[in-house]
Amino acid sequence: LSWMSAQLRSASTALNVQFTKKGKPIVHRAAGIAPGARAASADAGADAHRSSAPAIRAVGISSVSTASGPLISLEHDRTKRVPIPPNEPHPFLQALGMQTSEGRIKSDMQDKFQQINEFLKLLGHTRELERLAEGRTSAPHAVSTGSLTAGVSSARPLCILDCGCGSSHLTFGTYHYMSSVLGLPTCIMGVDTNAALMQKSNDFCRTLGLAPSDAEFFAAPILSFSPRSPPDVVLALHACDTATDDALALGIMQEAPIIMAVPCCHKHLHKQMAGKPPPEPFGPLMRHGILRQRQLDMLTDTLRAQLLRVLGYKTDVVEFTSTEHTPRNLLLRAVRIEGGRASGPATAGSASRARGLKQRGQLLQQYDNLKAFWGGVTPRLEELLAPQLRQLRDDLAAAGM
């Protein structure tokens, strides 16, 4: 054996196993410390370190006890806070088939549930939801985690658009988080080309008692969809290939305050680079298929993030969950800068606007330089936003920048 001793502890017992040089095991069992004995041991100072009674710690419960009575309070042990607690029954989770009637997340839905929670956590970190909701509520908003529809006021709601929503787990999770957990009036829209899934989601809405004005799903390509009201948040979780670009473009065109996308597969730039010699000194890296794929994936997301910055969004790229739950775990998170329109010339007296235009011009130059370095590739997102980029270049030229 590579080890000579081991210790196993439970709430009431400690088991110690030691092996002699000849390999003979010696087993010791010890009970927990009674409160009186624990106090006496603590008063003894240095004697406490020589006590043969084991220290016992349990996680996730308020106290542990033995036959002689309670051992120690563990109120300091707290469950990790997440947007949607995993051990509390939720009507929408059960209706979606993610949770059992006892309130446990099903084993085959653990990864999806983890992704939703991490996505929502990063959405909350923007601090934009509360700001957007200011002035929209007519009265203090009741919070209820027991009902999907409880506590929503008659004020104009925040509008969530989920692009390429598929089975709509994220859509409904976002609705529940915003309306029932944060207490914000919310409506949701989902769009996907899978008509059967969209009908299923609409049926699910009616089962929950949600009116079309609260939640509705549409079978359509992302870019051909016209939201009934401008979305406040545009989401896309694992929209395939250029569908992510469609979602980002729609969010920018609608001037959505928040855009969050987790890209899936990347094929567009891979096809453009096929057969082209890589820029120096990237030849050794691009020789290997897996490294080439990852490099072009990173290039795609870098260009996407830079275009969002160019067009007036504060943007970061973060890991939204562990690769244990999904290998596609990069999140593009963009928050629209106040007054961050990409078009419209700087006018006299608009010093702040002129500074913003100059900054976007610098970001655009960085974008152009990166493209040129990689052989002049053209991302799909740039193609979709050609009118906005052309207007920005005209504005820069008119301002002499």
N, C-alpha and C positions, 0 to 999 in steps of 0.2 A: 504494500500500500504506500501511496505517496503522502499519506497523513497518518498521525499517530493518535489523534484524539478528535472527538466530535461532540457537539452539544445540541440537543433538541429541546426547545422550550415551548410550552403551551401556557394557557392562562392559569393552570393550576399545578403543573408538574414540570420539572426539569430533568432531562435524561442525559447523563454524561457517559460516554464510552471512551475508554483508553485502552491502548494495546501495548503489551509488554514487548521487549526486544525479541522474544520468541513468538510473537504474534498472538498471544493469548489475550482475549478481550476481558476487560474489567468494567462492569456496568454499575453506575451509581444513580439512584433515583432520589429526588428531593421534592418536597412539597413547597408551595408558595409561602410567603411570609405573612403571618397574621398581623393585623394593625399594631397590636401592642408590642410584638417582637420587633416590628419595623421601627417603631419609635425608639425603643430601647437601643436598637442597633445604631440609629442615627445619633442618639445622645452619646454613644460611646466613642464618637469621633474616629480615631484611627482604627478602633476595633471593627468598625464597619467594613473596612477593606479586607479584614481577615475572616469575615463571616463566610461560612460555607454555603449559606442559603443563597440561591440564585436570584438575581434581579429579573423580574418578569415584565414584559411590555407587550400589550396587545394593541392592534391597530383597528380602527373603525368601530369601537364600542366605547361607551362612556365609563365603564369600570369593569374590573375583573374581580372574581371572588374565589375563595376556596371553602372547604368544609368548615373552617374556623371563622368565616366571615369575609367581608369585602377586603380586597387587597390594596387597591389604589385607584383613585379617580383618574380617568383618562379623558376629561372634558377638553383637554388641549388638542386631542386628536380630532381633526375636522376633515370631512369629505372634501375633496377638491371641487372648487366651484367651477361649473361649466354652464353655458347658456341654457341647455336643456338637461337637467339632472337625469342620469340613467336609471335610477332606482325608484323614481316616482311615476305612478301610472299616468299616462297622457292619452286622452281620447284619440288624438290624431295619430299618435304612434301605433296604437292598437289597431285603428282602422286601416292604417297603411300596411299592417302586417309586420311591423318592426318590433313590436313589444307584445309579450304575453299578457294575459288578463291579470297575472300577479304583479306585473310591473317590471319584468325582466326583459332586457333586450335580447332578442333571439340570436343564437350563435352565428348564423349566416348573415346577420345584419349588423354585426359589431363594427366592421370596417366602415360601412356606409354611415352609421350613427356617429362614429368618431370623426369622419370627414365633415359631416354637417355641423357638429359642435365646434370644430376648429375653424370652419368657414365663418360661422356666426360670431365666434370670438374675435376674429380679425375684422369683421364688419363693425362690431361694437367698438373696437379700438380706434376707429376713425373719429369718434365723438361727433359725427355729423348728423346722426339720426335725431338726437335730441334738439340740435340746432334747427334742423329742417322742420321739426314739429312745433317749434315755438310759434305761438299765435294761431295755431290750427285747432287747438282744443278749446271748447267753450266752457268746460268745467273740469275740476280735478278728475283724473282718469283712474277708474277702479282697476286694480290688478287682480287677476285670478288665474292661477295655474291649473285649475281643475276643469276649465271649459275652454274650448278653442275659440268661442265667439264672445265670451263674457268681457264686459268692460270696454267696449268700443263705442266711442261717442259719435255724435252726428257731424262732427267737424270734418273738413276736407281731409281725407286720409293721405298718408304717404303711399305712393304707388311703387310696387315692386314688379319688375319685369324679368322673368327668367327665360333666357334664350337657349334653345336646345334642351328644354327641361326634361325630356324623356319621361321617366316614371314619376317625376315631380316630388321626390322626397325632399330635396333642398327647398323647393318652392313652399311646400307646406310647413317645413321646419322654420323657414324665415318668417312666414306669416305668424306662426305660433309664438316665436321668440319676440317679435315686435309688438304684436297685439296683446298677448297674455302675460309675457314676462316683463317687457319694458312698458307696457301699458300705452302704446301709441296706436292711434287709429290707422289702420292699414288696409290696403287692397292689393291683390296679387293678380298678375297676368302671366301666363305661360305660353310659349310658342314653340312648336316642334313640327317637323314634317310627318311624324308618325300619327296619322289620324286616329287609329285605334287607341293609342295611349292618351291622346287628348280627350277623346270621348270618355275614357275610363276616369280620367281626372275630373272632368265635369260632373260625371255621375257621383264621384266621391264628394265633390263640393255640395251637391244637393243632399246627399246622405247626412252631411254635417250641418245642414241648414244654412249654408252660405249662398246668398243671392248672387246672380251674375255680376252685380255691381261690386261685390266683395271679392269674388274670385272667379276667373274665367280662363279657359284654355283654348288655344286656336291652332288649327292644323294649317301651317303655312311656312314657307321659307322665311328665315329671319328678316332679310332685307326687304321683303315684300309686305311685311307686317306693319300696319299703322296703328300704334297704341291709341286707345280712346282718350287718354290723357297723358301728358308728358311724364315719363317715369322718373322717380326720384332716385331709384337704385336699379341698375342693370346688372344682372348676374349671368354667369355662364360657367357651369361646372362640367369640365371634360367634353365640351362641344368639339366634335371631331374636325381635325385639320383646319381648313379655312373657315369653318363655322365659328370658330373663336374670333377670327377677324371680322366676320359679319356682325357678331354681337358687339365687339368694340366699336365698330363703325356706327352701328345703330345708336349706341350710347352717346357717342360724340355728336352725331347729327341731331339727336334729341336734347343735347346739352344736359345730360343726366348729371346730377351733382356727385353721384358715386357710381363707379364702374368697378366690378370685381370679376375676374375671369381666371379659371384654372385651365390652361390649354391641355389638349390631349395629344394625339399624334401630330407630327409636323412633316408635311410632304412637299409643300409648295417650293421652298427654297432648295430642298434636296433635288427636285427635278431640274431646277435652274442650274444647279452646280454640277449635275451629272455630265461627265465628259470634259469638264473644264479643268485646267491645271489650277491647283490651289495657290493662293498667294504665298510668297516667301515670308517667313521661314516655316510655314505650316505644312510643308510636304510630308515630313515624317508622321505628323499627327493624322493627316487626312488619308494616309495609306491604309489605316486600319478601320474596318467597317464600323465597329461599335464606337470608336472615338470620333470618327467622321460624323456619325449620326448625332452624338451628343453635342459636338461642336456646333453643328448647324441648327440643332434644337435651341441651343443657347443664343445663337445669332438671331434666330427668328424672334425669340422673346425679348432680346435686347432692342431690336428694331421696333417691335411693338411698343415697348415701354417708352422709347425715345419719341415716337410719334405722339403718344399721349401727352408727353411733356410739351412737345412743340405746339400742340393744339390746346394748351391751357389747363393741363391737369398736373397736380402734384402726384407723382407716381413712385411706387416702390415695388420691388419684386421680392417676395418672401417665401419661405417654406411653410406651407400651411398645415401640413401634418407629416407624420413619419412615413418613410418608405415602406414600413411594415404594413400600412393600411392602403397605400397606393403608390406605385412608382412615379405617377404623374402628379407631383406634389408642389409645383411652383405656382404661386398666386400673383397675378398682376392686380395691384390695388391702386385705383386712381380716384382722387378727390378733386373736383373742379375748383380752380382758384377763383375767388370772387373777382368778377370783372375780367375773367380770362378768355374772352372771345378771341378767336384766332383771326377774324377778319375785321375790316374797318380801319381806315388810316388814322394815324395819330394826328390830332389837330392841335392848334395853338392853345396853350393853357392846359393841355392834358399831359403834364410832365410824367405823371405816374403811368399813364397809358403808353407814353413813348418809351419809358424804361421797360415796361412789359413787352412791348414789341421788339425792342432791341434784344432782350433776353431770349425771346422765342427765335429771333434770327440766329443767335449764337447756337441754340440747340439744334436748329435746322441745319446749320453748317456742320455740326458734329455728326448729325445723321447722314448727310451727304458724304462726308469723309469716310464714314464706316462702310457705307454702301460701295463707294469707289474702291476701297481696299479689298473688298470681297468680289471684285469683278463687275460691279454695277448691278448687283442683284436687285430685283424689285419685289418687295413683299406684297402680298395680297392686300394688306391693310392700306398701303400707300395707293394702290389702284382704286380702292373704294373711296378714299378720301382725296382724290385728285382735285376736285373743285375747291375744297377748303385749303389745300396746300398751294394751289395756284393763286388763290386770293391772298394768302399770306405773303407769297413771293412778290406779288404786285404791290402790296402795302409796304413791304420793306424797300422796294425800289422807289416808290413814291416818297418815302421818308428819307431816301438817300442812305439807307443802311445796308 
